[in-house]
């Protein structure tokens, strides 16, 4: 898990004691290709906006 309602996760949180849980920072899933992928998605979405398309890639609503 890389996100909790209360951050930073308090030392007293019971999550720290779970053996079946891996706690990572928000960058825990970032890979070497992350920045390249983000730039590609940004470029695709800019092109879609310029063409008056509303179906954006990875759009979060």
PDBQT receptor file of N, H, CA, C and O in Angstrom, charges set to zero:
ATOM      1  N   UNK A   1       0.854  -1.167   0.000  1.00  0.00    +0.000 N 
ATOM      2  CA  UNK A   1       0.000   0.000   0.000  1.00  0.00    +0.000 C 
ATOM      3  C   UNK A   1       0.901   1.231   0.000  1.00  0.00    +0.000 C 
ATOM      4  O   UNK A   1       1.884   1.285   0.738  1.00  0.00    +0.000 OA
ATOM      5  N   UNK A   2       0.564   2.212  -0.824  1.00  0.00    +0.000 N 
ATOM      6  H   UNK A   2      -0.235   2.168  -1.423  1.00  0.00    +0.000 HD
ATOM      7  CA  UNK A   2       1.363   3.440  -0.837  1.00  0.00    +0.000 C 
ATOM      8  C   UNK A   2       0.537   4.678  -0.509  1.00  0.00    +0.000 C 
ATOM      9  O   UNK A   2       0.998   5.802  -0.708  1.00  0.00    +0.000 OA
ATOM     10  N   UNK A   3      -0.673   4.482  -0.012  1.00  0.00    +0.000 N 
ATOM     11  H   UNK A   3      -1.048   3.569   0.149  1.00  0.00    +0.000 HD
ATOM     12  CA  UNK A   3      -1.497   5.638   0.348  1.00  0.00    +0.000 C 
ATOM     13  C   UNK A   3      -2.370   5.300   1.552  1.00  0.00    +0.000 C 
ATOM     14  O   UNK A   3      -2.979   4.233   1.624  1.00  0.00    +0.000 OA
ATOM     15  N   UNK A   4      -2.413   6.228   2.484  1.00  0.00    +0.000 N 
ATOM     16  H   UNK A   4      -1.918   7.095   2.426  1.00  0.00    +0.000 HD
ATOM     17  CA  UNK A   4      -3.268   6.107   3.660  1.00  0.00    +0.000 C 
ATOM     18  C   UNK A   4      -3.971   7.442   3.878  1.00  0.00    +0.000 C 
ATOM     19  O   UNK A   4      -3.500   8.480   3.415  1.00  0.00    +0.000 OA
ATOM     20  N   UNK A   5      -5.096   7.412   4.581  1.00  0.00    +0.000 N 
ATOM     21  H   UNK A   5      -5.479   6.569   4.958  1.00  0.00    +0.000 HD
ATOM     22  CA  UNK A   5      -5.814   8.659   4.862  1.00  0.00    +0.000 C 
ATOM     23  C   UNK A   5      -4.963   9.618   5.675  1.00  0.00    +0.000 C 
ATOM     24  O   UNK A   5      -4.967  10.824   5.429  1.00  0.00    +0.000 OA
ATOM     25  N   UNK A   6      -4.231   9.079   6.650  1.00  0.00    +0.000 N 
ATOM     26  H   UNK A   6      -4.227   8.099   6.850  1.00  0.00    +0.000 HD
ATOM     27  CA  UNK A   6      -3.348   9.900   7.474  1.00  0.00    +0.000 C 
ATOM     28  C   UNK A   6      -1.913   9.641   7.066  1.00  0.00    +0.000 C 
ATOM     29  O   UNK A   6      -1.410   8.528   7.216  1.00  0.00    +0.000 OA
ATOM     30  N   UNK A   7      -1.256  10.664   6.552  1.00  0.00    +0.000 N 
ATOM     31  H   UNK A   7      -1.665  11.568   6.430  1.00  0.00    +0.000 HD
ATOM     32  CA  UNK A   7       0.142  10.523   6.149  1.00  0.00    +0.000 C 
ATOM     33  C   UNK A   7       0.950  11.661   6.738  1.00  0.00    +0.000 C 
ATOM     34  O   UNK A   7       0.475  12.796   6.784  1.00  0.00    +0.000 OA
ATOM     35  N   UNK A   8       2.144  11.384   7.182  1.00  0.00    +0.000 N 
ATOM     36  H   UNK A   8       2.530  10.462   7.145  1.00  0.00    +0.000 HD
ATOM     37  CA  UNK A   8       2.752  10.060   7.188  1.00  0.00    +0.000 C 
ATOM     38  C   UNK A   8       2.014   9.123   8.136  1.00  0.00    +0.000 C 
ATOM     39  O   UNK A   8       1.377   9.553   9.098  1.00  0.00    +0.000 OA
ATOM     40  N   UNK A   9       2.117   7.846   7.840  1.00  0.00    +0.000 N 
ATOM     41  H   UNK A   9       2.634   7.497   7.059  1.00  0.00    +0.000 HD
ATOM     42  CA  UNK A   9       1.442   6.835   8.645  1.00  0.00    +0.000 C 
ATOM     43  C   UNK A   9       2.001   6.879  10.065  1.00  0.00    +0.000 C 
ATOM     44  O   UNK A   9       3.209   6.743  10.255  1.00  0.00    +0.000 OA
ATOM     45  N   UNK A  10       1.136   7.068  11.066  1.00  0.00    +0.000 N 
ATOM     46  H   UNK A  10       0.154   7.178  10.911  1.00  0.00    +0.000 HD
ATOM     47  CA  UNK A  10       1.619   7.153  12.444  1.00  0.00    +0.000 C 
ATOM     48  C   UNK A  10       2.349   5.883  12.877  1.00  0.00    +0.000 C 
ATOM     49  O   UNK A  10       2.001   4.779  12.457  1.00  0.00    +0.000 OA
ATOM     50  N   UNK A  11       3.338   6.051  13.701  1.00  0.00    +0.000 N 
ATOM     51  H   UNK A  11       3.621   6.947  14.042  1.00  0.00    +0.000 HD
ATOM     52  CA  UNK A  11       4.099   4.912  14.223  1.00  0.00    +0.000 C 
ATOM     53  C   UNK A  11       3.176   3.952  14.961  1.00  0.00    +0.000 C 
ATOM     54  O   UNK A  11       3.434   2.749  15.000  1.00  0.00    +0.000 OA
ATOM     55  N   UNK A  12       2.111   4.470  15.540  1.00  0.00    +0.000 N 
ATOM     56  H   UNK A  12       1.902   5.447  15.508  1.00  0.00    +0.000 HD
ATOM     57  CA  UNK A  12       1.170   3.644  16.304  1.00  0.00    +0.000 C 
ATOM     58  C   UNK A  12       0.182   2.876  15.426  1.00  0.00    +0.000 C 
ATOM     59  O   UNK A  12      -0.630   2.111  15.947  1.00  0.00    +0.000 OA
ATOM     60  N   UNK A  13       0.235   3.061  14.123  1.00  0.00    +0.000 N 
ATOM     61  H   UNK A  13       0.895   3.682  13.700  1.00  0.00    +0.000 HD
ATOM     62  CA  UNK A  13      -0.714   2.400  13.225  1.00  0.00    +0.000 C 
ATOM     63  C   UNK A  13      -0.549   0.886  13.265  1.00  0.00    +0.000 C 
ATOM     64  O   UNK A  13       0.576   0.387  13.230  1.00  0.00    +0.000 OA
ATOM     65  N   UNK A  14      -1.655   0.151  13.337  1.00  0.00    +0.000 N 
ATOM     66  H   UNK A  14      -2.568   0.557  13.366  1.00  0.00    +0.000 HD
ATOM     67  CA  UNK A  14      -1.581  -1.314  13.334  1.00  0.00    +0.000 C 
ATOM     68  C   UNK A  14      -1.097  -1.889  11.999  1.00  0.00    +0.000 C 
ATOM     69  O   UNK A  14      -0.696  -3.051  11.939  1.00  0.00    +0.000 OA
ATOM     70  N   UNK A  15      -1.131  -1.093  10.939  1.00  0.00    +0.000 N 
ATOM     71  H   UNK A  15      -1.457  -0.149  10.988  1.00  0.00    +0.000 HD
ATOM     72  CA  UNK A  15      -0.657  -1.582   9.641  1.00  0.00    +0.000 C 
ATOM     73  C   UNK A  15       0.808  -2.001   9.691  1.00  0.00    +0.000 C 
ATOM     74  O   UNK A  15       1.202  -2.948   9.009  1.00  0.00    +0.000 OA
ATOM     75  N   UNK A  16       1.622  -1.304  10.494  1.00  0.00    +0.000 N 
ATOM     76  H   UNK A  16       1.302  -0.535  11.048  1.00  0.00    +0.000 HD
ATOM     77  CA  UNK A  16       3.053  -1.618  10.572  1.00  0.00    +0.000 C 
ATOM     78  C   UNK A  16       3.304  -3.045  11.053  1.00  0.00    +0.000 C 
ATOM     79  O   UNK A  16       4.341  -3.625  10.731  1.00  0.00    +0.000 OA
ATOM     80  N   UNK A  17       2.385  -3.616  11.811  1.00  0.00    +0.000 N 
ATOM     81  H   UNK A  17       1.543  -3.144  12.073  1.00  0.00    +0.000 HD
ATOM     82  CA  UNK A  17       2.580  -4.949  12.392  1.00  0.00    +0.000 C 
ATOM     83  C   UNK A  17       2.113  -6.081  11.479  1.00  0.00    +0.000 C 
ATOM     84  O   UNK A  17       2.334  -7.249  11.799  1.00  0.00    +0.000 OA
ATOM     85  N   UNK A  18       1.479  -5.770  10.362  1.00  0.00    +0.000 N 
ATOM     86  H   UNK A  18       1.299  -4.821  10.101  1.00  0.00    +0.000 HD
ATOM     87  CA  UNK A  18       0.955  -6.816   9.481  1.00  0.00    +0.000 C 
ATOM     88  C   UNK A  18       2.077  -7.450   8.657  1.00  0.00    +0.000 C 
ATOM     89  O   UNK A  18       2.837  -6.757   7.980  1.00  0.00    +0.000 OA
ATOM     90  N   UNK A  19       2.164  -8.778   8.729  1.00  0.00    +0.000 N 
ATOM     91  H   UNK A  19       1.547  -9.341   9.279  1.00  0.00    +0.000 HD
ATOM     92  CA  UNK A  19       3.190  -9.511   7.979  1.00  0.00    +0.000 C 
ATOM     93  C   UNK A  19       2.854  -9.636   6.493  1.00  0.00    +0.000 C 
ATOM     94  O   UNK A  19       3.744  -9.843   5.668  1.00  0.00    +0.000 OA
ATOM     95  N   UNK A  20       1.572  -9.512   6.155  1.00  0.00    +0.000 N 
ATOM     96  H   UNK A  20       0.849  -9.343   6.825  1.00  0.00    +0.000 HD
ATOM     97  CA  UNK A  20       1.149  -9.695   4.765  1.00  0.00    +0.000 C 
ATOM     98  C   UNK A  20       0.937  -8.366   4.039  1.00  0.00    +0.000 C 
ATOM     99  O   UNK A  20       0.186  -8.300   3.066  1.00  0.00    +0.000 OA
ATOM    100  N   UNK A  21       1.594  -7.314   4.510  1.00  0.00    +0.000 N 
ATOM    101  H   UNK A  21       2.204  -7.367   5.301  1.00  0.00    +0.000 HD
ATOM    102  CA  UNK A  21       1.427  -5.989   3.928  1.00  0.00    +0.000 C 
ATOM    103  C   UNK A  21       2.787  -5.351   3.681  1.00  0.00    +0.000 C 
ATOM    104  O   UNK A  21       3.664  -5.378   4.544  1.00  0.00    +0.000 OA
ATOM    105  N   UNK A  22       2.949  -4.782   2.500  1.00  0.00    +0.000 N 
ATOM    106  H   UNK A  22       2.236  -4.760   1.799  1.00  0.00    +0.000 HD
ATOM    107  CA  UNK A  22       4.157  -4.027   2.184  1.00  0.00    +0.000 C 
ATOM    108  C   UNK A  22       3.749  -2.566   2.075  1.00  0.00    +0.000 C 
ATOM    109  O   UNK A  22       2.868  -2.213   1.291  1.00  0.00    +0.000 OA
ATOM    110  N   UNK A  23       4.392  -1.727   2.861  1.00  0.00    +0.000 N 
ATOM    111  H   UNK A  23       5.108  -2.014   3.498  1.00  0.00    +0.000 HD
ATOM    112  CA  UNK A  23       4.107  -0.297   2.856  1.00  0.00    +0.000 C 
ATOM    113  C   UNK A  23       5.223   0.401   2.099  1.00  0.00    +0.000 C 
ATOM    114  O   UNK A  23       6.399   0.255   2.432  1.00  0.00    +0.000 OA
ATOM    115  N   UNK A  24       4.849   1.160   1.080  1.00  0.00    +0.000 N 
ATOM    116  H   UNK A  24       3.893   1.279   0.810  1.00  0.00    +0.000 HD
ATOM    117  CA  UNK A  24       5.841   1.852   0.259  1.00  0.00    +0.000 C 
ATOM    118  C   UNK A  24       5.498   3.334   0.175  1.00  0.00    +0.000 C 
ATOM    119  O   UNK A  24       4.354   3.719   0.418  1.00  0.00    +0.000 OA
ATOM    120  N   UNK A  25       6.475   4.169  -0.167  1.00  0.00    +0.000 N 
ATOM    121  H   UNK A  25       7.405   3.857  -0.365  1.00  0.00    +0.000 HD
ATOM    122  CA  UNK A  25       6.149   5.572  -0.417  1.00  0.00    +0.000 C 
ATOM    123  C   UNK A  25       5.376   5.687  -1.729  1.00  0.00    +0.000 C 
ATOM    124  O   UNK A  25       5.296   4.723  -2.490  1.00  0.00    +0.000 OA
ATOM    125  N   UNK A  26       4.814   6.848  -1.990  1.00  0.00    +0.000 N 
ATOM    126  H   UNK A  26       4.880   7.631  -1.372  1.00  0.00    +0.000 HD
ATOM    127  CA  UNK A  26       4.041   7.041  -3.224  1.00  0.00    +0.000 C 
ATOM    128  C   UNK A  26       4.855   6.722  -4.466  1.00  0.00    +0.000 C 
ATOM    129  O   UNK A  26       4.277   6.429  -5.512  1.00  0.00    +0.000 OA
ATOM    130  N   UNK A  27       6.153   6.768  -4.385  1.00  0.00    +0.000 N 
ATOM    131  H   UNK A  27       6.622   7.006  -3.535  1.00  0.00    +0.000 HD
ATOM    132  CA  UNK A  27       6.996   6.472  -5.539  1.00  0.00    +0.000 C 
ATOM    133  C   UNK A  27       7.335   4.995  -5.628  1.00  0.00    +0.000 C 
ATOM    134  O   UNK A  27       8.176   4.607  -6.438  1.00  0.00    +0.000 OA
ATOM    135  N   UNK A  28       6.702   4.167  -4.816  1.00  0.00    +0.000 N 
ATOM    136  H   UNK A  28       6.019   4.482  -4.158  1.00  0.00    +0.000 HD
ATOM    137  CA  UNK A  28       7.006   2.739  -4.801  1.00  0.00    +0.000 C 
ATOM    138  C   UNK A  28       6.752   2.041  -6.124  1.00  0.00    +0.000 C 
ATOM    139  O   UNK A  28       7.394   1.032  -6.415  1.00  0.00    +0.000 OA
ATOM    140  N   UNK A  29       5.836   2.549  -6.929  1.00  0.00    +0.000 N 
ATOM    141  H   UNK A  29       5.314   3.368  -6.692  1.00  0.00    +0.000 HD
ATOM    142  CA  UNK A  29       5.530   1.926  -8.212  1.00  0.00    +0.000 C 
ATOM    143  C   UNK A  29       6.197   2.582  -9.398  1.00  0.00    +0.000 C 
ATOM    144  O   UNK A  29       5.979   2.178 -10.540  1.00  0.00    +0.000 OA
ATOM    145  N   UNK A  30       7.005   3.586  -9.140  1.00  0.00    +0.000 N 
ATOM    146  H   UNK A  30       7.182   3.914  -8.212  1.00  0.00    +0.000 HD
ATOM    147  CA  UNK A  30       7.646   4.308 -10.238  1.00  0.00    +0.000 C 
ATOM    148  C   UNK A  30       8.776   3.477 -10.836  1.00  0.00    +0.000 C 
ATOM    149  O   UNK A  30       9.616   2.930 -10.120  1.00  0.00    +0.000 OA
ATOM    150  N   UNK A  31       8.777   3.396 -12.145  1.00  0.00    +0.000 N 
ATOM    151  H   UNK A  31       8.095   3.840 -12.726  1.00  0.00    +0.000 HD
ATOM    152  CA  UNK A  31       9.813   2.640 -12.847  1.00  0.00    +0.000 C 
ATOM    153  C   UNK A  31      10.638   3.589 -13.708  1.00  0.00    +0.000 C 
ATOM    154  O   UNK A  31      10.358   4.786 -13.773  1.00  0.00    +0.000 OA
ATOM    155  N   UNK A  32      11.637   3.055 -14.353  1.00  0.00    +0.000 N 
ATOM    156  H   UNK A  32      11.865   2.082 -14.300  1.00  0.00    +0.000 HD
ATOM    157  CA  UNK A  32      12.471   3.872 -15.244  1.00  0.00    +0.000 C 
ATOM    158  C   UNK A  32      11.671   4.407 -16.428  1.00  0.00    +0.000 C 
ATOM    159  O   UNK A  32      12.013   5.445 -16.995  1.00  0.00    +0.000 OA
ATOM    160  N   UNK A  33      10.615   3.703 -16.798  1.00  0.00    +0.000 N 
ATOM    161  H   UNK A  33      10.337   2.860 -16.338  1.00  0.00    +0.000 HD
ATOM    162  CA  UNK A  33       9.793   4.123 -17.938  1.00  0.00    +0.000 C 
ATOM    163  C   UNK A  33       8.693   5.109 -17.528  1.00  0.00    +0.000 C 
ATOM    164  O   UNK A  33       7.972   5.629 -18.380  1.00  0.00    +0.000 OA
ATOM    165  N   UNK A  34       8.569   5.361 -16.237  1.00  0.00    +0.000 N 
ATOM    166  H   UNK A  34       9.154   4.939 -15.545  1.00  0.00    +0.000 HD
ATOM    167  CA  UNK A  34       7.473   6.201 -15.739  1.00  0.00    +0.000 C 
ATOM    168  C   UNK A  34       7.423   7.561 -16.433  1.00  0.00    +0.000 C 
ATOM    169  O   UNK A  34       6.390   7.940 -16.985  1.00  0.00    +0.000 OA
ATOM    170  N   UNK A  35       8.538   8.296 -16.406  1.00  0.00    +0.000 N 
ATOM    171  H   UNK A  35       9.377   7.988 -15.958  1.00  0.00    +0.000 HD
ATOM    172  CA  UNK A  35       8.541   9.642 -16.992  1.00  0.00    +0.000 C 
ATOM    173  C   UNK A  35       8.237   9.610 -18.486  1.00  0.00    +0.000 C 
ATOM    174  O   UNK A  35       7.515  10.466 -18.998  1.00  0.00    +0.000 OA
ATOM    175  N   UNK A  36       8.790   8.624 -19.177  1.00  0.00    +0.000 N 
ATOM    176  H   UNK A  36       9.376   7.929 -18.761  1.00  0.00    +0.000 HD
ATOM    177  CA  UNK A  36       8.516   8.501 -20.610  1.00  0.00    +0.000 C 
ATOM    178  C   UNK A  36       7.029   8.257 -20.853  1.00  0.00    +0.000 C 
ATOM    179  O   UNK A  36       6.436   8.856 -21.750  1.00  0.00    +0.000 OA
ATOM    180  N   UNK A  37       6.429   7.376 -20.052  1.00  0.00    +0.000 N 
ATOM    181  H   UNK A  37       6.910   6.889 -19.323  1.00  0.00    +0.000 HD
ATOM    182  CA  UNK A  37       5.003   7.082 -20.205  1.00  0.00    +0.000 C 
ATOM    183  C   UNK A  37       4.143   8.301 -19.897  1.00  0.00    +0.000 C 
ATOM    184  O   UNK A  37       3.162   8.564 -20.592  1.00  0.00    +0.000 OA
ATOM    185  N   UNK A  38       4.512   9.044 -18.857  1.00  0.00    +0.000 N 
ATOM    186  H   UNK A  38       5.309   8.830 -18.293  1.00  0.00    +0.000 HD
ATOM    187  CA  UNK A  38       3.741  10.230 -18.499  1.00  0.00    +0.000 C 
ATOM    188  C   UNK A  38       3.793  11.261 -19.623  1.00  0.00    +0.000 C 
ATOM    189  O   UNK A  38       2.778  11.873 -19.954  1.00  0.00    +0.000 OA
ATOM    190  N   UNK A  39       4.964  11.453 -20.204  1.00  0.00    +0.000 N 
ATOM    191  H   UNK A  39       5.789  10.955 -19.935  1.00  0.00    +0.000 HD
ATOM    192  CA  UNK A  39       5.106  12.406 -21.307  1.00  0.00    +0.000 C 
ATOM    193  C   UNK A  39       4.285  11.946 -22.513  1.00  0.00    +0.000 C 
ATOM    194  O   UNK A  39       3.642  12.764 -23.171  1.00  0.00    +0.000 OA
ATOM    195  N   UNK A  40       4.303  10.640 -22.806  1.00  0.00    +0.000 N 
ATOM    196  H   UNK A  40       4.825   9.976 -22.271  1.00  0.00    +0.000 HD
ATOM    197  CA  UNK A  40       3.506  10.112 -23.921  1.00  0.00    +0.000 C 
ATOM    198  C   UNK A  40       2.017  10.365 -23.705  1.00  0.00    +0.000 C 
ATOM    199  O   UNK A  40       1.317  10.795 -24.622  1.00  0.00    +0.000 OA
ATOM    200  N   UNK A  41       1.536  10.102 -22.501  1.00  0.00    +0.000 N 
ATOM    201  H   UNK A  41       2.104   9.753 -21.756  1.00  0.00    +0.000 HD
ATOM    202  CA  UNK A  41       0.117  10.308 -22.195  1.00  0.00    +0.000 C 
ATOM    203  C   UNK A  41      -0.231  11.790 -22.268  1.00  0.00    +0.000 C 
ATOM    204  O   UNK A  41      -1.277  12.159 -22.803  1.00  0.00    +0.000 OA
ATOM    205  N   UNK A  42       0.635  12.632 -21.738  1.00  0.00    +0.000 N 
ATOM    206  H   UNK A  42       1.485  12.332 -21.304  1.00  0.00    +0.000 HD
ATOM    207  CA  UNK A  42       0.405  14.075 -21.818  1.00  0.00    +0.000 C 
ATOM    208  C   UNK A  42       0.300  14.520 -23.272  1.00  0.00    +0.000 C 
ATOM    209  O   UNK A  42      -0.612  15.264 -23.632  1.00  0.00    +0.000 OA
ATOM    210  N   UNK A  43       1.214  14.075 -24.092  1.00  0.00    +0.000 N 
ATOM    211  H   UNK A  43       1.955  13.471 -23.800  1.00  0.00    +0.000 HD
ATOM    212  CA  UNK A  43       1.209  14.461 -25.508  1.00  0.00    +0.000 C 
ATOM    213  C   UNK A  43      -0.068  13.982 -26.205  1.00  0.00    +0.000 C 
ATOM    214  O   UNK A  43      -0.685  14.730 -26.964  1.00  0.00    +0.000 OA
ATOM    215  N   UNK A  44      -0.456  12.742 -25.945  1.00  0.00    +0.000 N 
ATOM    216  H   UNK A  44       0.044  12.134 -25.328  1.00  0.00    +0.000 HD
ATOM    217  CA  UNK A  44      -1.689  12.211 -26.545  1.00  0.00    +0.000 C 
ATOM    218  C   UNK A  44      -2.894  13.046 -26.119  1.00  0.00    +0.000 C 
ATOM    219  O   UNK A  44      -3.752  13.376 -26.938  1.00  0.00    +0.000 OA
ATOM    220  N   UNK A  45      -2.950  13.382 -24.838  1.00  0.00    +0.000 N 
ATOM    221  H   UNK A  45      -2.253  13.114 -24.173  1.00  0.00    +0.000 HD
ATOM    222  CA  UNK A  45      -4.089  14.148 -24.340  1.00  0.00    +0.000 C 
ATOM    223  C   UNK A  45      -4.101  15.573 -24.877  1.00  0.00    +0.000 C 
ATOM    224  O   UNK A  45      -5.169  16.117 -25.157  1.00  0.00    +0.000 OA
ATOM    225  N   UNK A  46      -2.943  16.177 -25.025  1.00  0.00    +0.000 N 
ATOM    226  H   UNK A  46      -2.075  15.734 -24.798  1.00  0.00    +0.000 HD
ATOM    227  CA  UNK A  46      -2.892  17.515 -25.625  1.00  0.00    +0.000 C 
ATOM    228  C   UNK A  46      -3.400  17.486 -27.061  1.00  0.00    +0.000 C 
ATOM    229  O   UNK A  46      -4.144  18.372 -27.482  1.00  0.00    +0.000 OA
ATOM    230  N   UNK A  47      -2.994  16.467 -27.806  1.00  0.00    +0.000 N 
ATOM    231  H   UNK A  47      -2.390  15.748 -27.463  1.00  0.00    +0.000 HD
ATOM    232  CA  UNK A  47      -3.478  16.331 -29.185  1.00  0.00    +0.000 C 
ATOM    233  C   UNK A  47      -4.989  16.138 -29.212  1.00  0.00    +0.000 C 
ATOM    234  O   UNK A  47      -5.671  16.714 -30.059  1.00  0.00    +0.000 OA
ATOM    235  N   UNK A  48      -5.515  15.335 -28.294  1.00  0.00    +0.000 N 
ATOM    236  H   UNK A  48      -4.960  14.867 -27.606  1.00  0.00    +0.000 HD
ATOM    237  CA  UNK A  48      -6.960  15.109 -28.236  1.00  0.00    +0.000 C 
ATOM    238  C   UNK A  48      -7.702  16.406 -27.908  1.00  0.00    +0.000 C 
ATOM    239  O   UNK A  48      -8.737  16.706 -28.502  1.00  0.00    +0.000 OA
ATOM    240  N   UNK A  49      -7.165  17.165 -26.960  1.00  0.00    +0.000 N 
ATOM    241  H   UNK A  49      -6.324  16.922 -26.477  1.00  0.00    +0.000 HD
ATOM    242  CA  UNK A  49      -7.801  18.437 -26.609  1.00  0.00    +0.000 C 
ATOM    243  C   UNK A  49      -7.779  19.408 -27.778  1.00  0.00    +0.000 C 
ATOM    244  O   UNK A  49      -8.773  20.082 -28.047  1.00  0.00    +0.000 OA
ATOM    245  N   UNK A  50      -6.654  19.484 -28.472  1.00  0.00    +0.000 N 
ATOM    246  H   UNK A  50      -5.846  18.937 -28.253  1.00  0.00    +0.000 HD
ATOM    247  CA  UNK A  50      -6.551  20.370 -29.636  1.00  0.00    +0.000 C 
ATOM    248  C   UNK A  50      -7.538  19.977 -30.732  1.00  0.00    +0.000 C 
ATOM    249  O   UNK A  50      -7.974  20.823 -31.512  1.00  0.00    +0.000 OA
ATOM    250  N   UNK A  51      -7.889  18.694 -30.787  1.00  0.00    +0.000 N 
ATOM    251  H   UNK A  51      -7.534  18.007 -30.153  1.00  0.00    +0.000 HD
ATOM    252  CA  UNK A  51      -8.835  18.191 -31.786  1.00  0.00    +0.000 C 
ATOM    253  C   UNK A  51     -10.259  18.107 -31.236  1.00  0.00    +0.000 C 
ATOM    254  O   UNK A  51     -11.118  17.448 -31.821  1.00  0.00    +0.000 OA
ATOM    255  N   UNK A  52     -10.500  18.776 -30.115  1.00  0.00    +0.000 N 
ATOM    256  H   UNK A  52      -9.802  19.311 -29.640  1.00  0.00    +0.000 HD
ATOM    257  CA  UNK A  52     -11.828  18.808 -29.479  1.00  0.00    +0.000 C 
ATOM    258  C   UNK A  52     -12.370  17.431 -29.135  1.00  0.00    +0.000 C 
ATOM    259  O   UNK A  52     -13.580  17.210 -29.186  1.00  0.00    +0.000 OA
ATOM    260  N   UNK A  53     -11.498  16.517 -28.792  1.00  0.00    +0.000 N 
ATOM    261  H   UNK A  53     -10.515  16.697 -28.751  1.00  0.00    +0.000 HD
ATOM    262  CA  UNK A  53     -11.920  15.191 -28.350  1.00  0.00    +0.000 C 
ATOM    263  C   UNK A  53     -11.980  15.181 -26.822  1.00  0.00    +0.000 C 
ATOM    264  O   UNK A  53     -11.089  15.706 -26.155  1.00  0.00    +0.000 OA
ATOM    265  N   UNK A  54     -13.015  14.591 -26.288  1.00  0.00    +0.000 N 
ATOM    266  H   UNK A  54     -13.739  14.164 -26.830  1.00  0.00    +0.000 HD
ATOM    267  CA  UNK A  54     -13.165  14.572 -24.831  1.00  0.00    +0.000 C 
ATOM    268  C   UNK A  54     -12.716  13.253 -24.201  1.00  0.00    +0.000 C 
ATOM    269  O   UNK A  54     -12.657  13.141 -22.977  1.00  0.00    +0.000 OA
ATOM    270  N   UNK A  55     -12.402  12.261 -25.026  1.00  0.00    +0.000 N 
ATOM    271  H   UNK A  55     -12.451  12.352 -26.021  1.00  0.00    +0.000 HD
ATOM    272  CA  UNK A  55     -11.983  10.956 -24.506  1.00  0.00    +0.000 C 
ATOM    273  C   UNK A  55     -10.463  10.959 -24.272  1.00  0.00    +0.000 C 
ATOM    274  O   UNK A  55      -9.691  10.574 -25.150  1.00  0.00    +0.000 OA
ATOM    275  N   UNK A  56     -10.054  11.394 -23.089  1.00  0.00    +0.000 N 
ATOM    276  H   UNK A  56     -10.682  11.707 -22.376  1.00  0.00    +0.000 HD
ATOM    277  CA  UNK A  56      -8.643  11.494 -22.767  1.00  0.00    +0.000 C 
ATOM    278  C   UNK A  56      -8.097  10.158 -22.269  1.00  0.00    +0.000 C 
ATOM    279  O   UNK A  56      -8.842   9.325 -21.755  1.00  0.00    +0.000 OA
ATOM    280  N   UNK A  57      -6.802   9.967 -22.425  1.00  0.00    +0.000 N 
ATOM    281  H   UNK A  57      -6.196  10.645 -22.843  1.00  0.00    +0.000 HD
ATOM    282  CA  UNK A  57      -6.134   8.754 -21.960  1.00  0.00    +0.000 C 
ATOM    283  C   UNK A  57      -5.903   8.878 -20.458  1.00  0.00    +0.000 C 
ATOM    284  O   UNK A  57      -5.437   9.912 -19.981  1.00  0.00    +0.000 OA
ATOM    285  N   UNK A  58      -6.231   7.815 -19.710  1.00  0.00    +0.000 N 
ATOM    286  H   UNK A  58      -6.610   6.975 -20.098  1.00  0.00    +0.000 HD
ATOM    287  CA  UNK A  58      -6.032   7.781 -18.254  1.00  0.00    +0.000 C 
ATOM    288  C   UNK A  58      -6.722   8.934 -17.542  1.00  0.00    +0.000 C 
ATOM    289  O   UNK A  58      -6.183   9.492 -16.586  1.00  0.00    +0.000 OA
ATOM    290  N   UNK A  59      -7.895   9.284 -17.997  1.00  0.00    +0.000 N 
ATOM    291  H   UNK A  59      -8.333   8.830 -18.773  1.00  0.00    +0.000 HD
ATOM    292  CA  UNK A  59      -8.627  10.394 -17.393  1.00  0.00    +0.000 C 
ATOM    293  C   UNK A  59      -9.200   9.964 -16.050  1.00  0.00    +0.000 C 
ATOM    294  O   UNK A  59      -9.867   8.934 -15.954  1.00  0.00    +0.000 OA
ATOM    295  N   UNK A  60      -8.940  10.745 -15.030  1.00  0.00    +0.000 N 
ATOM    296  H   UNK A  60      -8.398  11.582 -15.108  1.00  0.00    +0.000 HD
ATOM    297  CA  UNK A  60      -9.474  10.487 -13.691  1.00  0.00    +0.000 C 
ATOM    298  C   UNK A  60     -10.592  11.481 -13.447  1.00  0.00    +0.000 C 
ATOM    299  O   UNK A  60     -10.414  12.692 -13.576  1.00  0.00    +0.000 OA
ATOM    300  N   UNK A  61     -11.740  10.944 -13.093  1.00  0.00    +0.000 N 
ATOM    301  H   UNK A  61     -11.885   9.960 -12.988  1.00  0.00    +0.000 HD
ATOM    302  CA  UNK A  61     -12.916  11.806 -12.885  1.00  0.00    +0.000 C 
ATOM    303  C   UNK A  61     -13.250  11.870 -11.416  1.00  0.00    +0.000 C 
ATOM    304  O   UNK A  61     -14.205  12.542 -11.028  1.00  0.00    +0.000 OA
TER     305      UNK A  61
